[in-house]
Amino acid sequence: MQCLNRSLAALVLAIPLVALSTTPATDFESVGERARALAAQPYRPVPSRTPDVLAKLTYDQMRDIRFKPEQAAWRAEQLPFELMFFHLGKYQTEPVRLHEITPEGERPFTFNPKDFSYGANTLQPATWGDIGHAGFRVHYALNNPAYKDELVVFQGASYFRALSAGLHYGLSARGLAVDTAGGGPEEFPRFTDFWIERPQAGATAMTVLALLDSPRVSGVYRFEIEPGTTTRMTVKARLYLRDTPKNPIRTLGLAPLTSMFSFGENQPSRTDFRPEVHDSDGLMLASGEGEWLWRPLQNPRSPLVTSFTTRAPKGFGLMQRDRNFSSYEDTEASYERRPSAWVTPLGDWGAGRVELVQLPTPDETHDNIVAYWVPAALPAPGQPLDIAWRVDWQGDAQQRPQNKEELAWVAQTRVGHSFATLAKNEQQYIVDFTGPALPSTGELKAVASANSNGRITESNVYRVESTGAWRMALRVQTLNPAQPVELRAFLTVPNSTGPQTVSETWSYIQVAP
């Protein structure tokens, strides 16, 4: 996945689009009208005004350009939220237009070089004019009433990420994913304009409107952001597809999440001293049929795309379940403090699938995991697709699987043999389940199954006395080593009316070496 060709940004913006960009827009409906009008026109990217000297800066030179905190929007008014802006240059050369919505009307946040410190760089910013900004971040007293931490960042294409109390940045969300998987290149829609409502004194939430545009789709987004122990973002979107019969959208990914998995307990590194390195360790899904699934993430040797078909899903997320420092041993990255992101659909999303894309990555500097919802049917060009969801950025207090009561969940997945060797084409999986739904004594059974390419050769469940978890040990024989094996398993206890399910479903794909 790579960013769209930046040479497109050098095209001249047509007069009709200029008229659109200067029309006042202060609510969801009016920005939605802009999106509808854009979708009826050929796509024209926002032209870059980034001076060449900025585009040619090195990574360290770019890091030396910093926003001055004392110049933060709303600081002088002592409002609960503040805004700081990102400078264009190097990787971010496509500007976004930023606006403030106040009771008196709308005004632009124009670029002002006096807002930035340029460090050791020798530059002439006064000669550039209004080149725009690369994005913005929101600050709020999240952990300490005397200091406003970073809370939310909007920067790059349609990417955004948020923090809850006590956490470090990890995975990101996106406004939209287009053709992430498949034979053609991925399209990266961009938030081209933002309208940020000035909060009132004492406000505990803030609102951001955004206009999205790309070669094949445009749309409007409304974000309601509520910081806290869990930071909650309620998203309302309306999308319009362009009429592109020669290049139709194959996969429209809604409510997408993007993360990183380099290695973990199920796929350890042979050379790194750290036991695990990842921003997320699994995909969790609450299907519309009432099943809860957990799929541990992998760093595959080649792109791996899997999906889970359902109707009216209850939620999905990329989760960082392992919250123990000893699992990572990284004093700088603090992976145990990375957030999970749980998406809750608002309204009936209908039929579709949750798609999980896993790409190979050589190290932790590349995001290689994407998850999103794909609707079964797309609207006709020019017709609106309305959809809403909530993203909960979670720390230790995470979404847990449940039906009528809380279910047990997977605490760890390990792969490989112990002293006893495995047969040819056989693999062993050790999966620990934990949670209050599990008894301290008694009999538990694993209901395990494989697709037609796998055969369960052994299945055992026993309690781990040192941790209180219940361990499932599976041995699986692969019939055709060149093909993947899909595995599913969950725990049950005997009941007077039949076996009672007490855990989520562990779902794993064993790929060919």
Secondary structure, DSSP 8 states (H G I E B T S, - for coil): -----GGGGGS---HHHHHHHTS---SHHHHHHHHHHHHTS----------HHHHT--HHHHHT-EE-GGG-BTTTTT-SEEEEEE--BTTB-S-BEEEEEETTEEEE----GGGEE-TT----GGGT----BSEEEEEEEEEETTEEEEEEEEESTTEEEE--TT-----EEESEEES-SSSS--B--EEEEEEEE---TT-S-EEEEEEEE-SSEEEEEEEEEE-SSSEEEEEEEEEEE---TTS--S-EEEEEEEE-EEEBTTB--SS-SSS-EES--EEEEE-TTS-EEEEE----SS-EEEEEEEES--EEEEE-----GGGT--TTT-GGG--EEEEEEES---EEEEEEEE---SSTTS--EEEEEEESS---TTSEEEEEEEEEEESSS----BSSSB-BEEEEEEES--SS---TTEEEEEEEEESTTS-SSS--EEEEEE-TTEEEEEEEEEE-TTT--EEEEEEEEESSTTS-EEEEEEEEE--TTS-EE-B-EEEEEE---
